[in-house]
């Protein structure tokens, strides 16, 4: 089984407008809501490829119920920890006339200590994990050290006597903390990798 962990998933409320004008009403041409978050997206892609996975993480409130319901409706397994706060809603606006996109990302609910412990205990008891993917931003209330602990616990899990492979897709201080636990794969983009090593990277040789 593949498990995907998203600590701060979101409803991505996506709107299309013909042209964005200042100081006057902008008419929405089309509007869609999607379940979002880095590892949530991994589960969605895996489903499209015919591969089963289970999405883990934190959800709360009506937005959390909508997010989980959307995943279930797509045939994606879920086992989220329910929190007292409300799952965030991000706003994405596409300007049709120019192709420009504006994104407004919410902070998300504050995660309480007992809710974090519930997730750690869940990871410790994962059944037959072959791969565990961890991705996305940190919700309020959690420090980057959480990613180090999650990677550590995920690496202890076994499937048929083999250790689970752990993939980490986070940025900034979260990446710096998470790699201390030696995940099998990291996926920084060029900007995240440059920040990690403390200098601007441009050429392939510099990246290597």
C-alpha positions in Angstrom: 0.0 0.0 0.0 1.1 3.6 -0.7 0.3 6.2 1.9 0.3 9.9 1.2 0.6 12.4 4.1 -0.5 16.0 3.7 -0.4 18.0 7.0 -2.2 21.1 5.5 -4.6 20.0 2.8 -6.9 22.5 1.2 -10.0 23.0 -0.9 -8.7 24.8 -4.0 -11.5 27.2 -5.0 -10.7 27.9 -8.6 -12.3 30.7 -10.6 -12.0 31.9 -14.2 -12.7 35.5 -15.2 -12.4 37.1 -18.7 -10.4 40.1 -17.4 -9.5 41.4 -14.0 -10.5 45.1 -13.6 -9.8 47.4 -10.6 -12.6 49.1 -8.7 -15.4 47.4 -10.6 -17.2 44.0 -10.4 -15.4 41.1 -12.0 -17.8 38.5 -13.3 -16.9 34.8 -12.7 -17.2 32.8 -15.9 -16.6 29.4 -14.4 -15.9 28.1 -10.9 -14.7 24.7 -9.6 -13.6 23.3 -6.2 -10.8 20.7 -5.9 -9.2 18.7 -3.1 -5.7 20.0 -3.0 -2.4 19.6 -1.2 0.9 18.1 -2.4 0.5 14.6 -1.3 -3.3 14.7 -1.9 -2.3 15.4 -5.5 -0.1 12.3 -5.4 -3.0 10.2 -4.4 -5.1 11.7 -7.3 -2.4 11.0 -9.9 -1.9 7.4 -8.6 -5.7 6.8 -8.9 -5.5 8.0 -12.5 -2.7 5.5 -13.1 -4.8 2.6 -11.5 -2.7 2.5 -8.3 -4.4 2.4 -4.9 -3.3 4.7 -2.1 -4.6 6.0 1.3 -4.5 9.7 2.0 -3.5 10.7 5.5 -3.2 14.1 7.3 -5.4 16.6 9.1 -8.9 17.7 8.2 -11.5 19.8 10.1 -14.8 21.5 9.8 -17.1 21.5 6.7 -14.2 22.2 4.4 -12.5 19.1 5.7 -15.6 17.1 5.1 -15.9 18.4 1.6 -12.2 17.6 0.9 -12.6 14.0 2.2 -15.9 13.6 0.3 -14.3 14.7 -2.9 -11.5 12.2 -2.5 -13.9 9.4 -1.6 -16.0 10.2 -4.7 -12.9 9.8 -6.8 -12.3 6.4 -5.3 -9.4 7.4 -3.2 -9.0 5.9 0.3 -8.7 8.2 3.2 -7.9 8.0 6.9 -7.5 11.6 8.1 -7.1 12.8 11.7 -10.0 15.1 12.4 -9.0 18.4 14.1 -10.9 21.1 15.8 -10.0 23.8 13.3 -11.3 24.4 9.8 -9.5 23.0 6.7 -8.2 25.9 4.7 -9.6 27.1 1.4 -7.2 28.5 -1.2 -8.4 31.0 -3.9 -7.0 30.6 -7.5 -8.1 33.1 -10.2 -7.4 32.5 -13.9 -7.6 35.6 -16.1 -8.7 34.1 -19.4 -7.6 37.1 -21.6 -4.0 37.0 -20.5 -3.5 33.5 -19.2 -2.4 35.0 -15.9 -3.0 33.2 -12.6 -3.4 34.7 -9.1 -3.1 32.4 -6.1 -4.1 33.2 -2.5 -3.1 30.5 -0.1 -4.6 30.4 3.4 -2.6 29.4 6.5 -4.8 26.5 7.6 -6.1 25.4 11.0 -3.8 25.4 14.1 -2.9 21.8 15.0 -3.0 21.0 18.7 -0.4 18.8 20.4 -2.8 15.9 21.0 -3.8 16.0 17.3 -0.2 15.7 16.3 0.4 12.8 18.6 -2.6 11.0 17.0 -1.0 11.3 13.6 2.3 10.0 14.8 0.7 7.0 16.5 -1.2 6.4 13.2 2.1 6.4 11.2 3.7 4.0 13.7 0.9 1.5 13.1 0.6 1.7 9.3 -0.3 -1.6 7.8 2.0 -3.0 5.0 3.3 0.3 3.7 5.5 0.0 0.6 5.9 3.7 0.0 5.1 6.7 2.2 5.0 10.2 0.6 5.1 13.3 2.7 4.5 16.7 1.1 3.1 20.2 1.5 3.3 23.2 3.9 3.2 23.2 7.6 -0.1 24.2 9.3 0.1 26.7 12.2 1.1 25.1 15.5 3.7 22.7 14.1 7.4 23.2 13.8 9.6 21.9 10.9 11.0 19.3 13.3 7.7 17.5 12.8 8.8 16.4 9.4 12.0 14.8 10.8 9.9 12.8 13.2 7.4 11.7 10.5 10.2 10.5 8.2 11.8 8.7 11.1 8.6 6.8 12.0 7.7 6.1 8.4 11.1 4.5 7.8 10.5 2.1 10.7 7.4 0.6 8.9 7.9 -2.6 7.0 6.1 -4.6 4.3 7.0 -8.3 3.8 10.2 -7.7 5.8 11.2 -4.7 3.6 11.4 -1.2 5.0 9.0 1.4 3.5 10.5 3.8 1.0 9.9 7.4 2.1 9.5 10.3 -0.3 9.7 13.9 1.0 8.4 17.0 -0.9 8.6 20.0 1.3 10.5 23.3 1.3 12.5 25.7 3.3 13.2 24.9 6.9 10.9 21.8 6.6 13.2 20.3 4.0 16.3 21.1 6.0 14.7 19.4 9.1 13.2 16.4 7.1 16.4 15.4 5.4 18.1 14.9 8.8 16.1 11.7 9.0 17.4 10.5 5.6 14.3 10.0 3.4 14.9 7.9 0.3 13.9 10.6 -2.1 13.5 14.4 -2.0 11.9 16.5 -4.7 13.0 20.2 -4.3 12.6 22.5 -7.2 15.5 24.7 -8.2 14.5 27.5 -5.8 14.0 25.2 -2.8 17.4 23.5 -3.5 19.1 26.9 -3.8 17.7 28.0 -0.5 18.8 24.7 1.1 22.5 25.0 0.0 22.6 28.8 0.5 23.5 29.9 -3.0 21.7 30.4 -6.4 21.9 27.3 -8.6 21.5 27.6 -12.4 23.4 24.9 -14.3 22.9 21.1 -14.0 26.6 20.7 -12.9 25.9 23.1 -9.9 22.8 21.1 -9.0 24.7 17.8 -9.1 
